Amino acid sequence: MNLRILPVGLALLLCSASVFAVPPGEEAEHVVKAGETLNGIANRAGVARDKIIKANGLAAPFVIRIGQTLTIPRKIKAASRAIAARQAPLPSLAAANSHVVRPGETLGSIALRAEIPRILIAEANSLAPPFTIRVGQKLVLPRTRRHAVKPGDTGFGIAYQYGVPWENIAIANGLDPKAAVLSGKTLLIPTLIEPSKVPQATALPSTGPTTGPTTAPAAAPVAVASTRFAWPVSGSVRRKFTPRGSGSYHDGLDIVAPRETAVRAAAAGTVIFARKESKQFGNLVVVDHGGGWHSVYGSLGRITVKKGHKVTKGERVGLVGDTSVTGKTELHFELRKDGTPIDPARELPAAP
């Protein structure tokens, strides 16, 4: 069998024509391909040769050339149907949560139809610049929330409220992660759908936003000696830890204790946040224990440490109060590893 090597341009033309061609019996137009004749085109289209000649103003000897577009005269109904089929707008993706990339699509065109900023789709799918996508690739289309910045809002507070790192929120809105948030601005809050593919689930306050990738929470906690952390206060647990992705999640423990009971550091470390967080947690203290571990103490009636303070295990960081959104007299306590909430019950000794 003899193989004929076609020029690249011609090979592409033949390939694209075979993939996207309308059936010959419905064509309203036809692009001439290599080896075709006017008679052959007329026969396949089911239209008289003379009608094609007249419709296209061809002069004797009626020569046609590769790549030439010929009008195929048909009854108005059939022609209109064929043209409409080719010119029909692509379906909206406004309600879709995922999309499989088709030939000719770009990330920008998909973002436009999905009504989602391009950068959010790139973030949700771990796409790196120049955000190249491939035919057949399945893209997650993250549905977004919006937050109207109010006086007193901070990047940390917004990140904590939505469980999304401030750096992700800043990138999605074209902001400098280190800059202060501006009151009156509406922020897009990206949805982190696959924790194994996105930056860490929550940012902790520090001299700069927490950065870097994280993996999905493991089935078992990171190996830590059970004596590493101590209970911050004695009391009954009103609400337990519930992992994210399970509906109504809860990132820590709510421990009921009398007002003004001393709240003590679960382990030695450095205080990196010590002030009021107005959205959810009231008076809040966060301690960095090193190795990616942080402890969080919310709903305090009073804070007794300052940012930068080095605390020892068991040292008082505040007093139990009712300053969180629950309005209950209790301590909201969290443990986090590399920004991911960990069930404190797994890391603490038996309840006091």
Secondary structure, 3 states (H helix, E strand, C coil): CCCCCCCHHHHHHHHHHHHHCCCHHHCCEEECCCCCCHHHHHHHHCCCHHHHHHHHCCCCCCCCCCCCEEECCCCHHHHHHHHHHHHCCCCCCCCCCEEECCCCCCHHHHHHHHCCCHHHHHHHCCCCCCCCCCCCCEEECCCCEEEECCCCCCHHHHHHHHCCCHHHHHHHCCCCCCCCCCCCCEEEECCCCCHHHCECCCCCCCCCCCCCECCCCCCCCCCCCCCCCCCCCCCEEEECCECCCCCCCECCEEEECCCCCEEECCCCEEEEEEEEECCCCEEEEEEEEECCEEEEEEEEEEECCCCCCEECCCCEEEEEECCCCCCCCEEEEEEEECCEEECHHHHCCCCC
